[in-house]
Amino acid sequence: MGGSASSGGGGNYEVSRIILIKNLPVDYTWQIVSDRVQQFGDLESVEMITPGVAKVRFVQLKDAERAKAALQGTTVEGRMINIEYL
């Protein structure tokens, strides 16, 4: 059960329902982040840790995995985002 989530660089954390999204535009709010990630599944919570960094907790592990796989390395308003499990 539970393997390492180290494929493709950026954090060697165990797979988790919680992802940390880094390098977002600094004016992003939790509502904007929520709108962008809810397509991957039900959210338990979304919190801005610091400007440009969001912590997203999914209800289901598989949804966090899908979000990370789909969003890792994508560009948001000219900024390449990085996603890690927390």
Secondary structure, DSSP 8 states (H G I E B T S, - for coil): ---B--TTSS---B--SEEEEES--TT--HHHHHHHHGGGS-EEEEEEEETTEEEEEESSHHHHHHHHHHHTT-EETTEE-EEEE-
